[in-house]
Amino acid sequence: MTGPTLVLRERKPEGTQVEVRPGLAVGGRAFVVMAGPCAVEDTAQMAEVAAAVAQAGCPVLRGGTYKPRTSPYAFQGLGAAGVRMLVDAAGRNGLAAVSEIMEPEDALEGVAILQVGARNMHNSALLKALSLQKRPVLLKRGLAATFEEWLLAAEYLLAGGNDQVILCERGIRTFETATRNTLDLGAVVLAKQRTHLPVIVDPSHASGRRELVIPLSLAAAAAGADGLLVEVHPHPSEARCDGAQALLPDELRDLMRRLPAVLGAVDRELWRAPARRRAAV
């Protein structure tokens, strides 16, 4: 037997809900938006963006601390120091945190969701190590991975005993050059039909263009995705990586205002933080 089995819908027809923390799960009726910068840069940046994410009503703060980059000369992230900045900013604003892990030994204490990036989707050693942990894992689809390869990567995690897995469609590399990648919403629909795992969409990496992020986010909600992973930066022109695809804080608020109408049409609702958890405006 070589194909995926544990991830298939018939194993759990009711679907899996990944509990991020008490009261916050991905995969239920509520649509969860995770937002934040591509990379943690400094304390001031994280304080500003975390407040904006909380004020918009998003429950999860994203931020890259260990950054695999195409060029060895590009910003590689702040590592453990960045993790501390991310977790501190998230905690001060009542948010959970999601960040990429590159090695099993990476210090990601306090991070609620461990992200396996597109470049590491095929890293079986990392997947096996994470399969032994009972922590939520967000598994991004590889840059040129087939649908079946994506499911098999998730199978590695479940085979080791970790069923707290969130699939993330982030666009695949095609012949098209007008966008950074090609967002495969068909794969989102298929993943929801074939697997019991929750599926979210990263429209920022898929498009590479700020003006496309909101329309693609609304399309993802209409297609049945369980949430979004979007990039937000208070000063995109100063970002150390991927500023061109980062929403401004007021654009994030606009997205959150527009999502409920689309979600209502597909019998879903937007997850909103209880008033006591939101940062003061």
C-alpha positions in Angstrom: 0.0 0.0 0.0 1.6 3.3 -1.1 -1.3 5.7 -1.4 -2.8 7.9 1.4 -5.2 6.1 3.7 -5.2 7.8 7.2 -6.1 11.2 5.7 -9.0 10.0 3.7 -12.5 11.3 4.5 -14.0 7.8 5.0 -11.6 7.4 8.1 -13.5 10.3 9.8 -16.6 11.4 7.8 -17.4 14.1 10.4 -14.1 15.8 9.7 -11.2 16.7 12.0 -11.1 19.8 14.1 -7.6 21.0 15.1 -7.7 22.6 18.5 -5.3 25.5 18.6 -6.3 26.4 22.2 -9.5 26.1 24.2 -12.3 27.8 22.3 -10.4 28.0 19.0 -10.4 25.2 16.5 -9.8 25.0 12.8 -12.1 22.8 10.8 -15.5 23.5 12.4 -18.2 25.8 11.1 -16.2 28.9 12.0 -13.8 30.3 9.5 -10.4 31.2 11.1 -8.2 34.0 9.8 -4.5 33.9 10.7 -2.6 37.1 9.9 0.8 38.8 10.4 4.0 39.7 8.7 6.1 37.3 6.5 9.0 37.8 8.9 9.4 39.0 12.5 11.8 42.0 12.2 11.8 43.7 15.6 9.8 44.3 18.7 8.2 47.5 17.5 7.0 46.0 14.3 5.5 43.0 16.1 3.8 45.1 18.7 2.1 47.3 16.0 1.0 44.4 13.8 -0.2 42.2 16.6 -2.4 45.0 17.8 -3.8 45.5 14.3 -4.4 41.7 13.9 -6.3 41.6 17.3 -8.3 44.7 16.5 -9.4 43.2 13.2 -10.8 40.2 15.1 -8.3 37.6 13.9 -7.3 35.0 16.6 -3.9 33.9 15.3 -0.7 35.9 14.7 1.6 34.6 12.0 5.3 35.6 11.8 8.3 33.9 10.3 11.3 33.4 12.6 13.3 30.8 10.8 13.2 31.7 7.1 14.3 29.4 4.3 15.0 31.6 1.4 15.9 31.0 -2.2 19.0 33.2 -2.0 21.6 32.5 0.8 22.0 36.3 1.0 18.4 37.1 1.7 17.1 37.8 5.3 17.0 34.4 7.1 15.0 35.4 10.1 15.8 36.2 13.7 15.6 32.6 15.0 15.0 32.1 18.7 15.0 35.8 19.4 12.2 36.3 16.8 10.2 33.5 18.4 10.3 35.3 21.7 9.1 38.6 20.0 6.3 36.7 18.2 5.1 34.9 21.3 5.3 38.0 23.5 3.4 40.1 21.0 0.8 37.4 20.5 0.3 36.9 24.3 0.0 40.7 24.9 -2.9 40.8 22.5 -4.7 37.6 23.4 -3.6 35.8 20.2 -2.2 32.3 19.4 0.9 32.2 17.2 1.9 30.3 14.1 5.5 30.1 12.8 7.6 27.9 10.5 9.8 25.2 11.8 12.8 24.0 9.7 14.5 21.6 12.1 13.1 19.5 14.9 15.5 21.2 17.2 14.2 24.7 16.4 13.2 26.6 19.6 9.5 27.4 19.1 8.4 27.3 22.7 5.0 29.0 23.0 4.1 28.8 19.3 0.6 27.2 19.1 0.9 26.0 15.4 4.0 24.7 13.8 4.2 25.5 10.1 5.9 23.2 7.6 6.7 25.5 4.7 6.4 24.7 1.0 10.1 23.9 0.7 9.9 21.4 3.5 6.8 19.6 2.5 9.0 16.7 1.1 11.3 16.7 4.2 10.3 13.3 5.5 12.7 13.5 8.5 11.0 16.7 9.7 7.6 15.2 9.1 8.4 12.1 11.0 9.7 14.1 14.0 6.5 16.3 14.0 4.4 13.2 13.8 5.5 12.2 17.3 4.3 15.5 18.7 0.8 16.3 19.7 1.0 19.8 18.5 -1.0 21.4 15.6 0.9 21.4 12.4 0.1 23.6 9.4 1.3 21.7 6.3 1.8 23.9 3.2 1.6 22.4 -0.3 5.0 22.3 -2.0 5.9 24.7 -4.8 5.5 22.1 -7.5 3.8 19.3 -5.5 1.0 17.3 -7.0 -2.2 16.9 -5.0 -1.3 13.3 -4.2 2.1 14.3 -2.9 0.6 16.9 -0.6 -1.7 14.2 0.9 1.2 11.8 1.3 3.1 14.4 3.2 0.1 14.7 5.6 0.1 10.9 5.8 3.6 11.0 7.3 2.2 13.1 10.1 -0.8 11.0 10.8 1.2 7.7 10.5 3.3 8.7 13.5 0.2 9.5 15.6 -0.3 13.3 15.1 -3.8 13.9 13.7 -3.7 17.7 14.5 -2.9 18.6 10.9 -4.1 21.6 8.8 -3.5 21.6 5.1 -2.6 24.9 3.5 -2.9 25.6 -0.3 -0.4 28.4 -1.1 -0.3 28.3 -4.9 1.9 26.2 -7.1 4.5 27.0 -9.7 3.1 27.0 -13.3 4.0 28.6 -16.6 2.0 31.7 -15.6 4.1 34.8 -14.6 1.4 37.4 -14.0 1.2 36.2 -10.4 3.9 34.8 -8.1 2.2 31.3 -8.1 -1.1 29.9 -9.3 -3.7 29.5 -6.6 -5.3 26.1 -7.0 -8.8 26.5 -5.5 -9.8 23.2 -7.2 -7.4 21.4 -4.9 -9.0 23.1 -1.9 -12.4 21.7 -2.9 -10.9 18.3 -3.7 -9.0 18.2 -0.3 -12.2 19.0 1.5 -14.0 16.1 -0.3 -11.2 13.5 -0.1 -9.8 14.2 3.3 -11.1 14.8 6.8 -8.4 17.4 7.5 -9.2 21.1 7.7 -7.9 23.2 4.7 -6.8 26.8 4.7 -5.5 29.1 1.9 -2.6 31.5 1.8 -3.5 34.0 -0.9 -0.5 36.2 -0.2 2.1 33.7 -1.4 -0.2 32.5 -4.1 -0.5 35.9 -5.7 2.5 37.9 -4.6 0.4 41.0 -5.2 -1.4 43.0 -2.4 -4.4 44.0 -4.7 -5.2 40.3 -5.3 -5.2 39.1 -1.7 -8.7 40.2 -0.7 -10.5 38.9 -3.9 -8.7 35.5 -3.6 -9.5 35.3 0.1 -13.2 35.8 -0.6 -13.0 33.2 -3.4 -11.3 30.7 -0.9 -14.1 31.3 1.5 -16.7 30.6 -1.2 -14.8 27.4 -2.2 -15.2 25.9 1.2 -11.8 26.6 2.8 -11.7 26.6 6.6 -9.6 29.7 7.0 -6.9 31.9 5.7 -3.2 32.6 6.3 -2.6 36.2 5.1 0.3 38.6 5.4 -0.1 41.9 7.0 2.6 44.6 7.6 2.2 48.1 9.0 4.8 49.4 6.6 5.1 47.1 3.6 7.6 49.3 1.7 10.0 48.8 4.6 9.4 45.0 5.0 12.6 42.8 4.9 10.8 40.3 2.7 7.6 40.0 0.7 6.3 43.5 1.3 4.5 43.6 -2.1 2.0 41.0 -1.0 1.3 42.2 2.5 -2.0 43.8 3.3 -2.1 47.1 5.3 -3.9 46.9 8.6 -6.9 48.8 7.3 -7.1 46.3 4.3 -7.2 43.5 6.8 -10.1 45.1 8.6 -11.8 45.5 5.2 -11.3 41.8 4.5 -12.8 40.9 7.9 -15.8 43.1 7.2 -16.4 41.5 3.8 -16.0 37.8 4.7 -19.3 37.3 6.6 -21.5 37.8 3.6 -19.6 35.2 1.5 -19.4 32.8 4.4 -23.1 33.1 5.0 -23.8 32.0 1.5 -22.0 28.7 2.1 -23.5 28.2 5.6 -20.3 29.2 7.5 -19.5 32.0 9.9 -16.4 34.0 10.7 -14.6 33.1 13.9 -14.6 36.2 16.1 -12.7 36.6 19.4 -14.8 37.1 22.5 -14.8 40.8 23.4 -12.7 40.2 26.5 -9.8 38.8 24.4 -9.6 41.6 21.9 -7.0 44.3 22.3 -8.3 47.7 23.2 -8.7 49.9 20.2 
